[in-house]
Amino acid sequence: MCGCELKYEMSVFADPGVIVPPMTPFTSDGSIDYTAYEAQIQYILNRCEPAAVPLMAVEAQEYRCLSDSARREAIRRGAEAIDGRSSVIVGASAASYVQAIEIGTVATEINAEALQLLIPRRAQGGSADVTELIAFFERVEEEVGIPIVAYHNPGPGADLSPDQLVALAESDSISAFKESVRNLRHVLNLIERIDRQGLAHYYTTMEMLLMTLLMGGSGATMPAPAAVVGSELIEAFEDGETQRAVELQRSFATFPGQFLSHGFPAVMKEALEFVDIETGSPYPPTERIPETHREEIRETLATIDSI
């Protein structure tokens, strides 16, 4: 970072870190299994050393399956389980800034440290307009009054170029980015132009973590149990144990990528089952990954020493 003054001072983003979103366990009727949800959060707190825990903030948490009121309840229950042991980021992604504000008000109720919003597609169609996006984030930030993490996830959200993302970073309303793109050129460009210039903190994914740290980025977002590896990787990197950091990064060379045809949430729920964390049923009518493939996932995880 260049030392430029940011709008907010956020302990959650002060050092390189892993941000760890809990997966959402469902019952067979599609409601949240809160016993399993809260047990998973305890695992995250005890094993993953999270810089923050985002609640209903990433697509892998399947918040789109829930009503707005159910999302807010899951956020409240998650914050109760965290009980001050980690910073909390609240997810308030919505196509409408009004809806985002309505969901985001729960963040102030639970003293969350930041609000995470998917960079939305243009509601009326056509390519994303940066001026409109800046206005979207400014309206939410002005109303909710806490730092905003802009979530760049092309597909469910807008697909922006590096220049467009830098323009967003130059807005006072955005304090950090969660990046889902795995393209190395894209990531290196934005670490240099956003994080190292002090415009905002820049977080990537498990596959990009070591390169992110080497280039001066802020860390990565990843679920458990992968986050156990991620936190150890950051510790090794900060201790100057480069070879150890490389070995830990290699854990993500084939996992979870080779299994993603089943969907990221399903794969990571199977990974949690591997460490004896119950993840309930898939949201209906989705079915669980076939046993043959579950066994392949278990065999791959068994080769990763840290998990």
N, C-alpha and C positions, 0 to 999 in steps of 0.2 A: 504493500500500500504506500501511496505517496505522502500520507499524512494529511491529506486534504480534510477539511472539516465536514463531517456528515451531519445530517439533520438530527439524528438520534444517536445516542451512545448506547450500544446494545451488548451486554455481556455475552449473550448467546452467540454472537459473531466475532468475539474478541480474538480468538485463536483458531488455528485450523481444527476442524471438528467434524464429527459424523452426526448427522441429523437423522433420527430413527423413527419412521412412521410405523405404528402398529397395524397389522392386518386386521380386517374386520371379520370376526367369526359369527356365522349365522346359525340359527336353528333351522329345522326343516321347513318351518312356515315363513322364513324370510326375515324374522326379527333378529336383533342382535343378541348373541349369547354373552351377557355381561360378565358372567363368572369367568368364561374363557378370555374375554377381552381384558379384564382387569389382571388376570394371572399373566397374560402376555406382557402387559405393561410392566409388571414387577420383574419379569425376566429381562426386559430391555433396560430397566434401571439398574439391575444387579450385575448384568453381564456386558452391556454394550457401551457404557460410559458416554451416553448421548450428550451432545452439546445442546440439543433440544429435542422434544418429542412433538411432531406435528400431528394434530388430531383432525381427521376428515379433510385432509389437505392435499393428498395426491390421488391420482386416478386409481392406483393399486389398492387404495383403501375402500373402493367400491361405494363411495358416498353417493354416487348417482343413483344407486338402488334405493335410497332413503328419501323420505319427505324432508322438507326443511326443518320441521319440528323434531323429527327423529335425528337429524344431523346435530342439531343443537343439544339434544339430550345426550348423544354419544360424546360430544365435546365436553359437556359438564361432567359426565361420569368418568371420562378419561382424566380430566384435571383432578378430580377427587382422588383417583387412584395414584396419580403422580404426587399429589400432596406436597408440592414445593420442592421435590427432590431433583427436578430438572426444569429448565425453561420450557414453556409451552408455545407452540405456533398453532394458530387456529386457521383452519381452511374455510374460506368463504367464497369459493369459486361460483360464479353465476354469469349468465349472459347479460343480465341487467345490473347496472350499478346499484339500483334501488334494492334488488334482492340481495346483492352482496353486502350492502350495509345492514339489512335486516338480519342476515345470518351472522355478520361480523360483530354485532353488538354483544354477543355472548363473550367475545374476547375480553371486553372490559369487565364483564361480570366476574371472570375467573382470573383476572390480572395476567393475561397472556402477554408475552413479550413481543409477538409479531403476528401479523395477519398474512396468510398466503392466498394468492389469487391466480388462477389460471389466466394467462393472457388470452382474452376471448377472441373468437372469430367475429368478423363484422356481422352484426345482427341482420343487416339488410342485404347481405351478400357482397361479393366482390373482394378484392384484396384488402388486407388489413391496412388501415390508415393510422399512422403513428400519432398524428395530432389528436385523433379521436381516442386512441388508447391512452395517451397521456391524460386527457380530460377524464376518462373513466377512472384511472387510478387516483387522480387528484381528488375527485369527488368522494371516493371511498375513504381516502386517507384523511381528508378534512373532517369527515363526519365521525369516523371511528377513533382517529387520533392516536394510532400506534403505527410502528414501522410496517411497511409492506414488503413482502417477498413476491416478486413477479415470477410466475411459474411458466417457463417456456416448454410446452409439450405439444409439438405439431401433431395434428390428428384431432384429438378432442378440442384442442385450442388452436390459436393462430400459428402460422409458420412464418417467422420473421427472419430477415437477413441480419447479418452482423451489424450493418449500419443502422438498421431499424432498432435493434436491441441497444446499441450505444445511445441512440437518441432517447430511448426510454430511460436509460441509466442516468442521463443528464437531467432528468426531471427530479425535483426534490421529493416527489411522493414515493419513490422506490429506493429502498435501502439495501436490497439483496435480490439475487436471482437464484432460482432453482432451474438448472438446465438439464433437459432429458436427451438432447441430441448427443450421439456418440461419435460424431465426426471430429477427428483430431484437429484438422485445420480450423474448423469453426470454433472449437473450444479454446485453442491456443490464442486465436485472434481476440476472443472476448476476454480472456483472463488478462491479456496485455492491455486492452483498451478500457476495460471496466474496473477490474479488481486492482490492478497495479497502478491505475491512475486515480484510485481513491473515489471513484464514482459510486460504487456499490460493491458489496461482497458477492462472490460468484461461486456457487456450489454445483458440482457435477454429479456423476453416477459412480457406482462401484467399479465399473470397467475403466474409468478415467481417473481414479483417485490419485494414484502415485504421480502421474503426469501433471495433474492439477496442482499438487503440492510442490512439485519441482519448479513449476512455472509461476508460482506465487498466488495460486487460487486459495479459496477459503476452506475447501473440503468437499464433502459429498453427502447426498441423501441416499440412504439405503435401509431396507428393513432388516430385522433380525431373521435368522442368526448371522447373515452376511455382515451385519454391523459389528459383530464381535471381531471379525477379521479386519474390518475397516478401522476400528479403534486401535487395534494392535499395530496396524500398518502406520498410522499417524504417530504413534508412540515411537516406533522404530525409526521413522523418518526424522523426528525431532531429536532423537538421541544420536543421530548420525550413523545409524546401522543400515546403510544403504542396501546391502545384500539381503538382509532380513526383510526390508521393505519390498524389495523386488520379489522375493519368494512368496510373500503374502499377497502381492498383487497378482501373481500367477494363479492364485486360487480362483480368480474370476475369469481365467482364460476360457474355460469351457462351461462354467456354472455362473449364472443360470442360462446363458445364451443358447445352449444346445437343446433346451427344453421349452423354449418360449412359444412354440406352436400351441402349447396348452394354455397360454395366457400367463402373464407375469404373476397376478395374484394367486392363481392356483399353484404355481410352482413354488412360490415363497411360503405358502401355507403348508405344502408338503415338507419343505425344509424345516419349518417350525415343528411339525410332527416328529421329525427326526430327532430333535432335541427335547422331545416329550412335552411340547407345548400344544395343548388342544386348540384346534382352529375351527371346530364345528363343521357344519355342512356348507357346501357351496350355495350361493344365492340361487333359488329355484328359477328356472328349470335346469340350470347348469348341473352337470354331474361331475363327480370327482374324477381325477386323472386315473386311467386304467392301472390296475395293479402292476402290470409289467413295467410300465413307465415309472411308477412310484418306486419300484425296486431299483431302477436305473438311477433315479435321483438319490436314493439312499446310498447306493454304491459310490456315486461321485462324491457325496458329502463325507463319506467315511475316509476319503483320501485327504481331506482338508484338516490338518492337525488342530487348528484353532477352534473349529466348531465342535 
